[in-house]
Amino acid sequence: MSARAISGQAELVRYAIALALVTLAYYIAGRVGLELAYLDGAVAAVWPPAGLGLAVLFLYGIRLWPAIAIGDLLLGDFSTPLGTVLAQTVGNTLALVVAALLLRRLTNNRGSLERVTDVLALVACALVAALISAAFGPLSLRLGDVIPADELGRVFRTWTLGDAAGVLVVAPMLLTWSSTGLRGFGRRELVEGAAVLVALVLLVTLPPQRDVPYIVFPALLWAAIRFGPRGAATALLVVCSITVGNTAHNDGPFVRESITDSLLTTQLFIAISALTSLLLAAVTAERKNAEASQRRLADEQAALRRVATLVAGAVPPSRVFEQVTKEVAQLLGVPGASLMRYEGPSSATVVGGWSDDGTLRLPLASTVDLDGDTVVARVLRSHSPQRVAYAHADGSVAQTLQSAGYRSAVAAPVSVNGHLWGALAAGTRSDEPLPAGVEQRLGDFAELVAQAIANAEAHAELAASRVRIVEAGDAERRRLERNLHDGAQQRLVSVALDLRMVGAKLEKDPPAARELLAAAQTELAQGLEELRELARGIHPAILTERGLGPAIEALARRSPVPVEITELPRERLASSVEVAAYYVVAEAMTNVAKYAHATHATVSVSRTNGLATVTVADDGIGGADPGEGTGLRGLADRLAALDGRLDVESSVAGGTRVTGEIPCG
């Protein structure tokens, strides 16, 4: 038998067990409701199966509806016609299915009843369920001749109010405790809660309650204020159960001369108690949640300020990484957090971490494989925040974290200058998932990490740029010294020697003196030309005298590769901008002539939106790397000093395109 078949059989067995348990619970709730009914079970002020069925379908899924139908059939009165019993079952099942679906939609699957809107949604769904059920039940009784025609309206009203009361009394208890459990309940709260329940029982059963039926309200309100929706729902169930039981036994403050009046007064008490306590509990919970949210926001802002202070202080990135992971873990209340830098598509390096016990499960500087369904691997694939449960995740990292007790994790990407750099992750050992909104909070810290990395890279680049500028200046001085020594200086020395010889031979051998004088003139002219070439390399005179356009045209004329000038600025630019633009064109055209093997090149200089954009493109072999040569790197440093930038696009066999952008006001 295949694993899929075995898994399917196991799922079917679990489903069958769930149906059996819900059927049993529904049947027991029905029997309790019948025990609390009037006239030997003929009339019920509260129908508990309605509240139980709605809560079960809401919490565990609509697919359990067969259990509702079976349980209702087991409670059916088969002394009445079969069609009447079936109609009642159909009506009750349909009512709870519709109400559960509606409640899920209105509350967005929140069962804690910690919002006023959720309590009002429950009240509305209770009425919907009651009306749908009453549309089937009383009518089927009339069509089966179980009740006379003049009783139809009264039965409809009693049926509707009984189902609605059952939902308001039973469903909140199941919804609130199933959604939040014992969270926030310590020994002190349990003792206080037990005292409140004792007080409620005493107030409901003592003789004064017969004369002042609403004397229990202070205790109900206390339970709602102190313990929120869970306390209000529990107190409500206790009070209403005792009250309905007393009335059913013809005892208590709601007994009237007629059964109809007794039902109405009891159900009115239930409705008022439910609305008052549940709404007050929701208001209290909203206020507490708002205060907790404000505290969390204040703590988060304080943590962000501490990290931002480190970033602004230009401390080493490793110190920022350590502080960020510590702040994230403590802020989210998780046992550990890590910061990883991606090293490629399949691995990452741990660059920061913090653990509550001081032991990092992923040590610093260790390399981890992104081979499984881990949260960091998901961020790498999606470039967006992710969360994952490790119960069914595979991979070496997932196994390491599982062995350390981690159950789930969430991570946010760290992007530097538009590129994915790494991920900031936090993990929890709790079975409860991390709350919604954690991704955004992680993202705020990830942005500070990215800023710290960018600052460090900018600082390192600035230092390297300064070193390169100094080295370039030294190299340029050596070049000038060498050119002067090897060129113009040698020629001037030769001229001086020739002039000495001319002086010696001027009277003795005038023809030889004239020849030496002519040679000296030639040497002097060549020396002057070499000095002009050196001066042109330092700063072209044409750029100062006539501007950028003529200077670029002069470069194009001297270029061995045909150059087409497509655009030049009409007006003069700032001197520093023109010099930078000129050297971009000069260096790029030099590279075209030396390395590109190009047949054609284009040059354009435009001015738009406060930027001077210089573009030099060729049709050569491409493959230029701005990181290897000193020329383009020096240009990038020159433009960076003016808050500009240099981009080089050079695909193999696709030519090269050099673009410089210089702010020009």
VENFENDA-V536272 format. One record per residue. N is the residue number from 1. RES is the residue in one small letter. PSI is psi as a letter, one per 20 degrees, with the letter a starting at -180 (* if undefined). OMEGA is omega in whole degrees, 0 to 359 (999 if undefined). D_CENTER is the distance of its C-alpha to the mean C-alpha in Angstrom with 2 decimals. Layout:
n=[N;N]
res=[RES;RES]
psi=[PSI;PSI]
omega=[OMEGA;OMEGA]
d_center=[D_CENTER;D_CENTER]
//
This chain:
n=[1;2;3;4;5;6;7;8;9;10;11;12;13;14;15;16;17;18;19;20;21;22;23;24;25;26;27;28;29;30;31;32;33;34;35;36;37;38;39;40;41;42;43;44;45;46;47;48;49;50;51;52;53;54;55;56;57;58;59;60;61;62;63;64;65;66;67;68;69;70;71;72;73;74;75;76;77;78;79;80;81;82;83;84;85;86;87;88;89;90;91;92;93;94;95;96;97;98;99;100;101;102;103;104;105;106;107;108;109;110;111;112;113;114;115;116;117;118;119;120;121;122;123;124;125;126;127;128;129;130;131;132;133;134;135;136;137;138;139;140;141;142;143;144;145;146;147;148;149;150;151;152;153;154;155;156;157;158;159;160;161;162;163;164;165;166;167;168;169;170;171;172;173;174;175;176;177;178;179;180;181;182;183;184;185;186;187;188;189;190;191;192;193;194;195;196;197;198;199;200;201;202;203;204;205;206;207;208;209;210;211;212;213;214;215;216;217;218;219;220;221;222;223;224;225;226;227;228;229;230;231;232;233;234;235;236;237;238;239;240;241;242;243;244;245;246;247;248;249;250;251;252;253;254;255;256;257;258;259;260;261;262;263;264;265;266;267;268;269;270;271;272;273;274;275;276;277;278;279;280;281;282;283;284;285;286;287;288;289;290;291;292;293;294;295;296;297;298;299;300;301;302;303;304;305;306;307;308;309;310;311;312;313;314;315;316;317;318;319;320;321;322;323;324;325;326;327;328;329;330;331;332;333;334;335;336;337;338;339;340;341;342;343;344;345;346;347;348;349;350;351;352;353;354;355;356;357;358;359;360;361;362;363;364;365;366;367;368;369;370;371;372;373;374;375;376;377;378;379;380;381;382;383;384;385;386;387;388;389;390;391;392;393;394;395;396;397;398;399;400;401;402;403;404;405;406;407;408;409;410;411;412;413;414;415;416;417;418;419;420;421;422;423;424;425;426;427;428;429;430;431;432;433;434;435;436;437;438;439;440;441;442;443;444;445;446;447;448;449;450;451;452;453;454;455;456;457;458;459;460;461;462;463;464;465;466;467;468;469;470;471;472;473;474;475;476;477;478;479;480;481;482;483;484;485;486;487;488;489;490;491;492;493;494;495;496;497;498;499;500;501;502;503;504;505;506;507;508;509;510;511;512;513;514;515;516;517;518;519;520;521;522;523;524;525;526;527;528;529;530;531;532;533;534;535;536;537;538;539;540;541;542;543;544;545;546;547;548;549;550;551;552;553;554;555;556;557;558;559;560;561;562;563;564;565;566;567;568;569;570;571;572;573;574;575;576;577;578;579;580;581;582;583;584;585;586;587;588;589;590;591;592;593;594;595;596;597;598;599;600;601;602;603;604;605;606;607;608;609;610;611;612;613;614;615;616;617;618;619;620;621;622;623;624;625;626;627;628;629;630;631;632;633;634;635;636;637;638;639;640;641;642;643;644;645;646;647;648;649;650;651;652;653;654;655;656;657;658;659;660;661;662;663;664;665]
res=[m;s;a;r;a;i;s;g;q;a;e;l;v;r;y;a;i;a;l;a;l;v;t;l;a;y;y;i;a;g;r;v;g;l;e;l;a;y;l;d;g;a;v;a;a;v;w;p;p;a;g;l;g;l;a;v;l;f;l;y;g;i;r;l;w;p;a;i;a;i;g;d;l;l;l;g;d;f;s;t;p;l;g;t;v;l;a;q;t;v;g;n;t;l;a;l;v;v;a;a;l;l;l;r;r;l;t;n;n;r;g;s;l;e;r;v;t;d;v;l;a;l;v;a;c;a;l;v;a;a;l;i;s;a;a;f;g;p;l;s;l;r;l;g;d;v;i;p;a;d;e;l;g;r;v;f;r;t;w;t;l;g;d;a;a;g;v;l;v;v;a;p;m;l;l;t;w;s;s;t;g;l;r;g;f;g;r;r;e;l;v;e;g;a;a;v;l;v;a;l;v;l;l;v;t;l;p;p;q;r;d;v;p;y;i;v;f;p;a;l;l;w;a;a;i;r;f;g;p;r;g;a;a;t;a;l;l;v;v;c;s;i;t;v;g;n;t;a;h;n;d;g;p;f;v;r;e;s;i;t;d;s;l;l;t;t;q;l;f;i;a;i;s;a;l;t;s;l;l;l;a;a;v;t;a;e;r;k;n;a;e;a;s;q;r;r;l;a;d;e;q;a;a;l;r;r;v;a;t;l;v;a;g;a;v;p;p;s;r;v;f;e;q;v;t;k;e;v;a;q;l;l;g;v;p;g;a;s;l;m;r;y;e;g;p;s;s;a;t;v;v;g;g;w;s;d;d;g;t;l;r;l;p;l;a;s;t;v;d;l;d;g;d;t;v;v;a;r;v;l;r;s;h;s;p;q;r;v;a;y;a;h;a;d;g;s;v;a;q;t;l;q;s;a;g;y;r;s;a;v;a;a;p;v;s;v;n;g;h;l;w;g;a;l;a;a;g;t;r;s;d;e;p;l;p;a;g;v;e;q;r;l;g;d;f;a;e;l;v;a;q;a;i;a;n;a;e;a;h;a;e;l;a;a;s;r;v;r;i;v;e;a;g;d;a;e;r;r;r;l;e;r;n;l;h;d;g;a;q;q;r;l;v;s;v;a;l;d;l;r;m;v;g;a;k;l;e;k;d;p;p;a;a;r;e;l;l;a;a;a;q;t;e;l;a;q;g;l;e;e;l;r;e;l;a;r;g;i;h;p;a;i;l;t;e;r;g;l;g;p;a;i;e;a;l;a;r;r;s;p;v;p;v;e;i;t;e;l;p;r;e;r;l;a;s;s;v;e;v;a;a;y;y;v;v;a;e;a;m;t;n;v;a;k;y;a;h;a;t;h;a;t;v;s;v;s;r;t;n;g;l;a;t;v;t;v;a;d;d;g;i;g;g;a;d;p;g;e;g;t;g;l;r;g;l;a;d;r;l;a;a;l;d;g;r;l;d;v;e;s;s;v;a;g;g;t;r;v;t;g;e;i;p;c;g]
psi=[p;r;h;h;g;g;h;g;g;g;h;h;g;h;g;g;g;g;g;g;g;h;g;g;g;g;g;g;h;g;h;g;h;h;h;j;r;r;l;l;j;h;p;p;h;p;n;h;h;g;g;g;g;g;g;g;h;g;h;j;q;h;i;j;h;h;h;g;g;g;h;h;h;h;i;q;n;j;i;r;q;h;h;g;g;h;g;g;g;g;g;g;g;h;g;h;g;g;h;g;g;g;h;g;g;h;i;l;k;p;j;i;k;j;q;h;h;h;g;h;g;g;g;g;h;g;g;g;g;g;g;g;g;h;h;g;f;h;h;h;h;g;h;j;k;h;q;r;h;i;i;g;g;g;h;g;g;g;g;g;h;g;g;g;h;g;g;h;g;g;g;h;g;g;g;g;h;h;h;i;b;j;p;i;o;a;g;g;h;g;g;h;g;h;h;g;g;g;h;g;g;g;h;h;h;q;h;h;h;h;h;n;h;k;i;i;h;g;h;g;h;g;h;g;g;h;j;b;h;g;g;g;g;g;h;g;g;g;g;h;g;g;g;h;g;g;h;h;k;l;q;r;i;j;p;r;h;q;h;g;h;g;g;g;h;g;h;g;g;g;g;g;g;g;g;g;g;g;g;g;h;g;g;g;g;g;g;g;h;g;g;h;h;h;g;g;g;g;g;g;h;g;g;h;g;g;g;h;g;g;g;h;j;k;r;q;h;h;g;g;g;g;h;g;h;g;g;g;g;h;g;i;k;q;i;q;q;q;p;q;p;p;j;a;i;j;r;q;p;o;i;q;q;q;q;h;j;i;o;p;h;n;q;q;j;q;p;q;p;l;i;a;l;r;h;h;h;g;g;h;h;i;k;r;q;q;q;q;p;j;g;j;q;r;q;g;g;g;h;g;h;g;h;j;j;p;h;r;r;q;q;q;q;o;p;o;l;j;p;o;g;b;q;p;q;p;q;q;i;q;i;p;q;q;q;q;i;h;g;h;g;h;h;g;h;h;h;h;g;h;g;g;g;g;g;g;h;h;g;g;h;g;g;h;g;g;g;h;g;g;h;h;g;g;h;h;g;h;g;g;g;g;h;g;g;h;e;h;g;h;h;h;g;h;g;g;g;g;h;g;h;g;h;h;j;h;h;g;m;g;g;h;h;h;g;h;h;g;h;h;g;g;g;h;g;h;g;h;g;h;h;g;g;g;h;h;h;g;o;p;h;h;g;g;g;i;a;g;g;h;g;h;h;g;g;h;h;i;p;i;p;p;p;p;o;h;p;q;q;h;r;q;r;q;g;h;g;g;g;g;g;g;h;g;g;g;g;g;h;g;h;g;h;g;h;h;l;q;i;q;q;q;p;q;o;r;o;p;l;j;p;o;p;p;p;p;q;r;k;b;i;a;j;p;o;i;i;g;q;h;g;h;h;h;g;g;g;g;h;h;h;j;k;a;q;p;p;o;o;n;q;p;j;j;r;q;o;p;p;p;p;p;p;j;*]
omega=[184;179;179;180;178;179;179;179;179;178;179;178;179;179;180;179;179;178;181;181;180;177;180;180;179;182;179;178;178;179;176;178;179;177;180;183;180;173;177;176;183;184;180;176;179;178;186;181;179;179;179;181;179;181;181;180;179;187;191;172;181;184;177;182;178;178;177;181;181;179;179;177;179;179;185;177;185;169;174;180;181;179;178;180;181;179;178;179;178;181;181;181;180;181;182;178;180;182;179;178;180;180;176;183;184;183;183;178;175;179;185;181;180;176;179;180;179;177;178;177;178;178;180;180;175;178;179;180;181;182;178;180;180;178;179;189;182;180;178;176;180;181;177;180;176;178;177;183;183;178;187;181;180;178;178;180;180;179;182;182;179;178;179;178;178;178;184;182;188;186;181;179;182;183;186;182;178;183;187;178;181;182;179;180;173;181;181;180;179;178;180;179;178;178;178;179;177;179;179;181;180;181;182;187;182;183;181;181;180;180;179;188;184;178;180;187;176;179;176;181;178;178;180;183;186;188;175;183;179;178;180;181;180;179;180;180;180;183;183;179;180;181;180;178;178;181;179;178;174;180;176;187;186;176;179;183;179;178;179;179;177;178;184;181;179;181;175;177;180;182;181;180;182;182;183;185;182;179;178;178;179;178;178;180;178;180;178;179;179;178;178;179;178;178;178;179;179;178;181;179;178;178;179;178;180;179;180;177;177;181;181;180;177;175;179;180;181;177;177;181;180;182;181;181;177;181;181;181;181;180;181;181;180;185;183;177;182;174;183;176;180;179;183;183;187;181;178;179;178;182;179;179;176;178;183;179;177;181;180;178;174;187;177;179;178;178;181;178;178;188;183;182;179;184;179;177;178;178;179;182;188;185;182;179;182;171;184;172;186;182;183;181;178;181;184;180;179;179;178;181;177;180;177;176;181;182;181;181;176;183;177;181;173;182;180;180;176;181;179;183;184;182;174;188;175;182;180;176;182;175;178;178;176;186;177;180;179;180;180;180;175;181;178;178;179;178;177;176;179;179;178;180;180;178;180;179;179;178;179;180;178;179;179;179;178;179;181;179;178;180;179;178;178;180;181;177;178;179;179;179;181;180;178;182;185;185;188;181;180;181;179;176;179;178;180;178;180;181;177;180;177;180;182;186;187;181;184;186;182;179;179;179;179;179;178;179;178;179;179;178;178;179;180;179;179;178;178;179;178;177;177;179;178;179;179;178;180;178;183;181;182;179;180;187;189;175;187;183;178;180;179;177;177;176;181;181;181;184;176;178;178;183;176;178;186;182;176;180;181;182;180;174;176;185;181;179;180;180;180;180;180;182;173;180;183;181;181;180;175;178;177;183;185;194;193;187;185;176;184;177;178;179;174;175;181;179;180;174;176;180;169;183;181;181;175;182;178;180;185;188;178;179;180;179;183;181;185;183;179;184;181;179;176;176;179;178;180;181;179;178;178;184;177;181;179;177;179;175;186;177;181;180;180;180;182;178;179;182;176;177;185;176;182;176;999]
d_center=[42.83;39.46;36.31;34.85;37.99;37.87;34.25;35.29;38.25;36.26;33.84;36.94;38.48;35.42;35.40;39.13;38.82;36.14;38.46;41.35;39.60;38.38;41.86;43.48;41.24;41.87;45.60;45.80;44.02;46.53;49.45;48.28;48.08;51.59;52.85;51.62;53.15;56.30;59.65;59.31;55.84;56.59;54.24;50.88;49.29;46.00;44.92;42.45;41.61;39.87;37.33;36.98;36.57;33.92;31.85;32.29;31.30;28.22;27.07;28.22;28.46;31.02;32.59;34.56;36.65;39.76;39.96;40.24;42.99;44.89;44.73;45.95;48.80;49.81;50.08;52.04;55.62;57.52;60.70;59.40;59.32;56.80;55.37;54.64;52.75;50.72;49.90;48.71;46.50;45.02;44.42;42.84;40.52;39.50;38.92;36.51;34.58;34.19;33.33;30.66;28.98;29.23;27.88;24.80;24.17;25.01;22.98;19.97;21.13;21.28;24.54;24.51;26.29;24.66;24.60;27.77;26.68;26.20;29.71;31.19;29.58;31.29;34.55;34.35;33.70;36.60;38.85;37.75;38.46;41.73;42.93;42.24;43.98;46.83;47.29;48.29;49.91;52.62;53.52;54.04;56.22;58.29;58.66;59.78;62.34;60.76;60.71;63.05;61.91;62.30;59.81;56.96;55.43;55.68;54.17;51.31;50.50;50.81;48.69;45.91;45.86;46.12;43.08;41.03;42.14;41.28;37.68;37.37;38.97;37.66;34.20;32.57;33.82;32.29;28.99;28.25;29.41;27.76;24.34;24.46;27.43;29.01;25.92;27.25;30.85;32.95;36.72;37.34;35.40;37.20;40.57;39.89;38.71;41.87;43.96;42.45;43.20;46.75;47.22;46.09;48.50;51.32;50.73;50.69;53.79;55.96;58.75;57.41;54.55;57.18;58.17;54.78;52.29;49.27;49.97;47.04;44.52;44.18;43.18;40.76;39.17;39.06;37.25;34.69;34.14;34.13;32.31;30.23;30.06;31.15;34.20;35.05;34.90;37.02;39.55;39.79;40.57;43.22;44.91;44.99;46.23;49.10;49.90;50.07;52.11;54.55;55.01;55.54;58.31;59.83;58.75;56.55;56.15;55.15;58.30;60.18;63.39;61.71;58.99;57.18;57.11;55.95;53.06;52.02;52.16;50.24;47.50;47.33;46.90;44.09;42.29;42.69;41.66;38.56;37.37;38.21;36.69;33.52;32.79;33.59;31.36;28.45;29.15;29.34;26.07;24.31;25.90;24.98;21.35;21.40;23.14;20.78;17.80;19.83;20.62;17.07;16.29;19.49;18.79;15.40;17.23;20.06;18.03;16.47;20.06;21.45;19.25;19.88;23.55;23.60;22.05;24.61;27.32;26.99;27.04;26.66;23.15;23.91;24.36;21.01;19.32;21.23;20.43;16.66;16.56;19.03;17.28;13.95;16.08;18.31;15.85;14.01;17.47;17.02;19.87;18.35;15.80;16.30;15.72;16.91;18.33;18.82;22.55;22.62;21.61;22.72;22.37;20.52;21.98;20.94;21.20;20.02;19.92;20.80;22.23;23.82;27.05;27.24;27.18;24.46;24.10;22.93;25.40;24.88;26.02;25.99;25.01;23.12;23.39;20.44;22.75;21.00;18.06;16.12;12.42;13.30;15.36;12.77;10.56;13.98;14.84;11.89;10.68;7.04;4.47;7.05;9.16;12.94;16.14;18.89;21.75;22.36;20.60;23.09;23.55;24.92;21.77;20.96;24.59;24.58;21.71;23.33;26.60;25.13;24.07;20.31;19.16;15.43;12.55;8.84;7.91;6.18;8.74;11.50;13.34;16.83;18.90;16.93;17.19;14.87;16.32;14.59;11.75;11.12;11.34;12.48;14.79;16.83;20.37;20.26;20.72;18.51;14.89;12.30;11.71;9.23;6.90;6.78;3.23;4.13;7.34;7.03;6.05;9.21;11.22;10.40;11.84;14.83;15.34;15.48;17.92;19.98;20.29;21.24;23.71;25.21;25.62;27.14;29.44;30.50;31.06;33.03;35.16;35.76;36.57;39.10;40.65;40.93;42.48;45.03;45.76;46.11;48.49;50.53;50.70;51.77;54.48;55.73;55.81;57.80;60.09;60.67;61.28;63.64;65.44;65.75;66.39;67.71;69.05;71.11;72.50;73.47;75.20;77.01;78.08;79.42;81.45;82.78;83.82;85.73;87.54;88.30;89.93;92.00;93.21;93.51;97.29;98.21;96.27;94.96;93.75;91.62;90.31;89.28;87.43;85.60;84.76;83.33;81.20;79.96;79.03;77.02;75.24;74.52;73.08;70.82;69.67;68.85;66.86;64.85;64.18;62.98;60.57;59.22;58.87;57.10;54.49;53.91;53.62;55.15;57.72;57.14;53.54;54.87;57.84;56.57;52.75;49.92;51.23;54.68;53.28;50.98;53.91;56.02;53.44;53.41;57.21;57.38;54.72;56.21;53.51;53.88;51.35;50.49;49.29;47.31;46.35;47.30;46.69;49.56;49.52;49.43;46.16;45.83;47.76;44.81;42.89;45.97;46.56;43.01;43.17;46.62;45.60;42.62;45.17;47.79;45.65;44.13;47.62;49.02;46.46;47.33;50.99;50.61;47.96;46.75;49.99;49.16;51.65;49.99;47.56;46.18;45.39;43.80;42.97;41.36;40.22;37.47;35.06;36.24;35.87;38.69;37.63;39.92;39.81;42.15;42.00;44.40;45.19;45.72;44.50;41.12;39.28;39.22;36.98;36.41;35.64;39.10;41.64;42.34;43.12;39.75;38.01;40.49;39.79;36.05;36.95;39.37;36.85;34.15;36.78;36.89;33.07;33.44;32.13;33.77;32.40;34.38;34.04;36.56;36.38;39.29;42.15;40.12;41.39;39.70;38.12;37.83;36.10;36.24;34.69;36.42;35.83;39.16;38.65]
//
